């Protein structure tokens, strides 16, 4: 896996080089030709039309993280909606960048804890209001899954990490990842965040 940094001037910051060994810089026009599946592409919002590039990068099988000098909740949500797995300050410390890379390359989402709490809290309230008194059954989603997949899906929906799910269900982390891949496909979700949003109400109900 290689880390590609896409900026308006093509420069590589020292903190980026300190964080990663296998690193390169690309022009926006060259990223689709150079980025390989599972590469991590760090895209700066200083790049013109960065919102158009994110879905193209994702379509190539690469993982996109958006970098911003002035992180903003609305911009972060837009980045996630476009398919980015991460959104972080351009000047984040090398240790933080390493954490971001670890999370997003393991099917996680990185937007910072405060924003993530806002997203999940607000979305959960919206879902409750939208389906209050309706006949919609969230259990229909679970019927699409095997018994083991349901256990994994509900654990993740409650916020458990892959390691925690593996410990709870007495399986390996590799098995958890395999189940998640199947779950994402069956429920037509892109990542953990969408899975949480889809199953949060039923997970909360079953745990109460």
C-alpha positions, 0 to 999 in steps of 0.5 A, a space after each residue: 500500500 502506498 500513500 499518495 498526497 494530492 495538493 494544489 502545489 504538489 508539495 509533501 510536508 515533513 510531517 507526512 514524510 515522518 508518518 509514512 515511508 511509502 509516500 508520493 505526491 501526485 497532481 490531481 490529473 494523475 491520481 486516477 492513473 497512479 493510485 492502485 486498489 487499497 492505496 491511501 489517497 490523502 486529498 487536500 481541500 485546496 485542490 480545485 474540485 476536490 469533491 469531484 475527485 473523491 468518488 473517482 478515487 473510491 471507484 478505483 478501489 483506493 481509500 480516500 482521506 480529505 485534508 483540510 486546513 480549517 476542518 468544518 463539520 459540514 465539509 466533513 459530512 460532505 466528504 463522507 457522503 462522497 465516499 471518503 473514509 476520513 477527514 482530518 486537519 492538514 497539519 495533524 501530527 504524524 502520530 494522528 495520521 498513522 492512527 487515521 491510516 490504521 482506522 480507514 484501512 480497516 474499514 473504519 471512519 475517521 472524522 474525530 470523536 466530537 463530530 462522530 458523536 454529533 453524526 450518530 446522535 443526530 442521525 439516531 434521533 432523526 431515525 426515531 422521529 422518521 419511523 415513530 409509529 410506523 410499521 417499518 421493521 428493522 428486523 427485516 435487515 437482520 433476516 438477510 443475515 446469518 446468525 453469526 453475521 447478525 451477532 457481528 452486525 449488532 455488535 458493530 452497531 453498538 460501537 464495538 471495534 473489530 477486536 471487541 467483536 472478536 472477543 465478544 463472539 470468540 472468533 478471530 479479527 480476520 473472521 470479523 472482517 470477513 463477516 463485515 464484508 458479507 454484511 456490507 454487501 447484503 445490507 447494501 451499505 458502504 462502510 461501518 458508519 452506514 451500517 451503524 446508521 441502518 441498525 442503530 435503532 434495532 441494536 438499541 432496542 435489543 440491548 434495552 
